[in-house]
Amino acid sequence: MKGTVGELGEFGLIRELTARISDAPAVRLGPGDDAAVVAAPDRRVVATTDILVEGRHFRRDWSTAYDVGRKAAAQNLADVAAMGASPTALLLGLVVPAELSATWPLELMDGIRDECRVAGAGVAGGDVVRGATITVSITALGDLRHREPVTRSGARPGDVVAVNGWLGWSAAGYAVLARGFRSPRAFVEAHRRPEPPYAAGPLAAELGATSMTDVSDGLLADLGHIARASHVRINLRSAALDVPAQMSDIGNAVGVDPLQWVLTGGEDHAIVATFPPHTKLPARWRRIGEVLPPTAPPAVTVDDALWERAGGWDHFNTPEEAL
C-alpha cells in the first residue's frame, strides 16, 4: 500500500487492519463494536499481556513487520499455553508514527493473524493511536477446557524437569545478527520468529504437570521463578541439554560457550514443566533435571552448582544494547 499511516488516517488504518483478520471459532463478535465477544466454555478466562517497543524489543533493520507480528503474537500465546490453556483470542494495541509507511502495520497484522492460526486463536479487536515510537501491545486469552491452571508454585521434590521446544536458538540468532550476518538462517529465523510448541502446554496439564512456564527470559531465570514460587531447588543436568553442532560453531566463531545461550538465552518460548517422577513423557519432551528439597534461598543449579555467569532478561537491568 502506498502512502503513510497519516495519509491513510485512523479509520482507514483500522479498516485495512480488520480486513486482514480471519474468523476463529472462539471469537463470536470481532472488530466493529465497542468491544469483542469471545466464547469462554470453561467459564474461566486465562489472560496475559505483553508489550514490544521498537529499539528495545525489535529492530526494523533486522526484522520485517511480518516478523514482528509473528513474534508479538507468539510470546503472548505461549504464555497462555504455559498455563495449560488453549489460546482462543488476541487483542492488539498499536502505536505508530504518522509518517510510517502504511504497509508496515498491515504486514504486522498479517504476521499476527498467521501466528494466531498456528495457535488456533483469532484476532478479536484492538486499538491504534499515533505516537513517536512503534509500540505493539498484545493481550491474549485462553480457555482451560475444564482443566486446572498449571502455575509456577506446584513443583515438588522428586519431580522431573522436562522441556519441549528449542533453547538458546534465539540468543544464537541474535549473536549472528549483532555481528552483521544473516546466517545460519535457522538461528536468525528463530530470533525473528519463535515457534512455541503451543500444544505442549495443554498436553503437559493433561499429563499431570505440577508446575510450568514458557522460556521467555532464559531457562535459568524462568525456572528460578518456579523454584521461588514452589520453595524448592531445581537441578539441571548439562549433559541432558541439547546443544546443536551449528550452535557450537556459532559459539566458536563469536567466543561464547553455547551452553550459556541454552541456559540464559530467552525468547525461544519453549515450554518447561515439572512432572511426577514416574510420568511417561511423550515424544519431544526431554528430561533435563530434577526437583530437590529447597535450599535457602530456593535456587536453580547446573550439575549441582550455581551458574555464576550473568544471563537472563530483566527489562530494567538488561543493557539497551542487549536488544
Salt bridges, closest charged atoms under 4 A:
ASP42 OD2 - ARG44 NE 2.53
ASP42 OD1 - HIS146 ND1 3.27
GLU54 OE2 - ARG60 NE 2.80
ASP61 OD2 - ARG59 NH2 2.72
ASP67 OD1 - ARG193 NE 2.45
ASP110 OD1 - ARG20 NE 2.85
ASP110 OD1 - ARG113 NH1 3.13
ASP114 OD1 - ARG113 NE 2.98
ASP114 OD1 - ARG117 NH1 3.37
GLU115 OE1 - ARG70 NE 2.51
GLU148 OE2 - ARG44 NH1 3.49
GLU189 OE2 - ARG185 NH2 3.71
GLU189 OE2 - ARG192 NH1 2.93
GLU206 OE2 - ARG147 NH1 3.32
ASP214 OD2 - HIS269 ND1 2.77
ASP222 OD1 - HIS225 NE2 3.96
ASP257 OD2 - ARG309 NH1 3.44
GLU267 OE1 - LYS71 NZ 3.04
GLU290 OE1 - ARG237 NE 3.40
ASP304 OD1 - ARG233 NH1 3.52
GLU320 OE1 - ARG56 NH1 3.47
